[in-house]
Amino acid sequence: MYIMIGTCPNISFAVGCLSHFLINPGKRHWEQALRVLNYLRETRNLVISYSRNSKGGLTLQGFSDSDWAGEKDGS
Protein backbone atom coordinates (compact mmCIF):
# COMPACT_ATOMS: atom_id res chain seq x y z
CA MET A 1 0.00 0.00 0.00
CA TYR A 2 2.84 2.42 0.83
CA ILE A 3 4.42 2.00 -2.62
CA MET A 4 1.03 2.39 -4.30
CA ILE A 5 0.14 5.59 -2.44
CA GLY A 6 3.58 7.19 -2.40
CA THR A 7 5.21 6.34 -5.68
CA CYS A 8 3.22 4.11 -8.01
CA PRO A 9 -0.53 4.87 -8.18
CA ASN A 10 -0.90 2.84 -11.38
CA ILE A 11 -0.92 -0.39 -9.34
CA SER A 12 -3.83 0.75 -7.14
CA PHE A 13 -6.42 -1.45 -8.87
CA ALA A 14 -4.32 -4.61 -8.47
CA VAL A 15 -3.42 -3.81 -4.85
CA GLY A 16 -7.05 -3.06 -4.07
CA CYS A 17 -8.19 -6.40 -5.51
CA LEU A 18 -5.49 -8.29 -3.63
CA SER A 19 -6.33 -6.56 -0.36
CA HIS A 20 -9.73 -8.29 -0.35
CA PHE A 21 -7.93 -11.58 0.29
CA LEU A 22 -5.55 -10.55 3.10
CA ILE A 23 -7.36 -12.67 5.69
CA ASN A 24 -7.27 -15.92 3.71
CA PRO A 25 -5.05 -15.66 0.60
CA GLY A 26 -4.77 -18.59 -1.74
CA LYS A 27 -2.02 -19.69 -4.11
CA ARG A 28 -3.48 -17.65 -6.96
CA HIS A 29 -3.42 -14.48 -4.85
CA TRP A 30 0.23 -15.08 -3.93
CA GLU A 31 1.04 -15.50 -7.64
CA GLN A 32 -0.79 -12.27 -8.45
CA ALA A 33 1.09 -10.42 -5.69
CA LEU A 34 4.34 -11.68 -7.18
CA ARG A 35 3.20 -10.32 -10.55
CA VAL A 36 2.73 -6.88 -8.99
CA LEU A 37 6.20 -7.04 -7.46
CA ASN A 38 7.66 -8.19 -10.78
CA TYR A 39 5.92 -5.30 -12.54
CA LEU A 40 7.46 -2.88 -10.04
CA ARG A 41 10.91 -4.40 -10.55
CA GLU A 42 10.66 -4.29 -14.36
CA THR A 43 9.38 -0.71 -14.49
CA ARG A 44 11.55 0.86 -11.79
CA ASN A 45 13.49 2.92 -14.37
CA LEU A 46 10.42 4.29 -16.18
CA VAL A 47 9.57 7.87 -15.31
CA ILE A 48 7.46 10.73 -16.54
CA SER A 49 9.71 13.30 -18.15
CA TYR A 50 9.02 16.85 -19.25
CA SER A 51 11.03 18.47 -22.02
CA ARG A 52 10.69 21.27 -24.50
CA ASN A 53 10.36 20.37 -28.14
CA SER A 54 11.94 22.38 -30.97
CA LYS A 55 8.78 24.53 -31.31
CA GLY A 56 9.01 25.74 -27.71
CA GLY A 57 6.10 23.70 -26.33
CA LEU A 58 6.08 20.94 -23.77
CA THR A 59 5.84 17.23 -24.58
CA LEU A 60 4.39 14.85 -22.02
CA GLN A 61 5.14 11.13 -22.30
CA GLY A 62 3.73 8.53 -19.92
CA PHE A 63 3.14 4.79 -19.83
CA SER A 64 0.84 2.71 -17.66
CA ASP A 65 -0.55 -0.80 -17.46
CA SER A 66 -3.18 -0.17 -14.84
CA ASP A 67 -5.69 -2.81 -15.97
CA TRP A 68 -3.53 -5.68 -14.63
CA ALA A 69 -3.06 -6.93 -18.21
CA GLY A 70 -6.70 -7.98 -18.44
CA GLU A 71 -6.85 -9.81 -15.08
CA LYS A 72 -9.72 -12.33 -15.12
CA ASP A 73 -10.03 -13.01 -11.35
CA GLY A 74 -13.50 -11.43 -11.30
CA SER A 75 -13.21 -9.97 -7.83
C-alpha positions in Angstrom: 0.0 0.0 0.0 2.8 2.4 0.8 4.4 2.0 -2.6 1.0 2.4 -4.3 0.1 5.6 -2.4 3.6 7.2 -2.4 5.2 6.3 -5.7 3.2 4.1 -8.0 -0.5 4.9 -8.2 -0.9 2.8 -11.4 -0.9 -0.4 -9.3 -3.8 0.7 -7.1 -6.4 -1.5 -8.9 -4.3 -4.6 -8.5 -3.4 -3.8 -4.9 -7.1 -3.1 -4.1 -8.2 -6.4 -5.5 -5.5 -8.3 -3.6 -6.3 -6.6 -0.4 -9.7 -8.3 -0.4 -7.9 -11.6 0.3 -5.6 -10.5 3.1 -7.4 -12.7 5.7 -7.3 -15.9 3.7 -5.1 -15.7 0.6 -4.8 -18.6 -1.7 -2.0 -19.7 -4.1 -3.5 -17.6 -7.0 -3.4 -14.5 -4.8 0.2 -15.1 -3.9 1.0 -15.5 -7.6 -0.8 -12.3 -8.5 1.1 -10.4 -5.7 4.3 -11.7 -7.2 3.2 -10.3 -10.6 2.7 -6.9 -9.0 6.2 -7.0 -7.5 7.7 -8.2 -10.8 5.9 -5.3 -12.5 7.5 -2.9 -10.0 10.9 -4.4 -10.6 10.7 -4.3 -14.4 9.4 -0.7 -14.5 11.6 0.9 -11.8 13.5 2.9 -14.4 10.4 4.3 -16.2 9.6 7.9 -15.3 7.5 10.7 -16.5 9.7 13.3 -18.1 9.0 16.8 -19.3 11.0 18.5 -22.0 10.7 21.3 -24.5 10.4 20.4 -28.1 11.9 22.4 -31.0 8.8 24.5 -31.3 9.0 25.7 -27.7 6.1 23.7 -26.3 6.1 20.9 -23.8 5.8 17.2 -24.6 4.4 14.9 -22.0 5.1 11.1 -22.3 3.7 8.5 -19.9 3.1 4.8 -19.8 0.8 2.7 -17.7 -0.6 -0.8 -17.5 -3.2 -0.2 -14.8 -5.7 -2.8 -16.0 -3.5 -5.7 -14.6 -3.1 -6.9 -18.2 -6.7 -8.0 -18.4 -6.8 -9.8 -15.1 -9.7 -12.3 -15.1 -10.0 -13.0 -11.4 -13.5 -11.4 -11.3 -13.2 -10.0 -7.8 
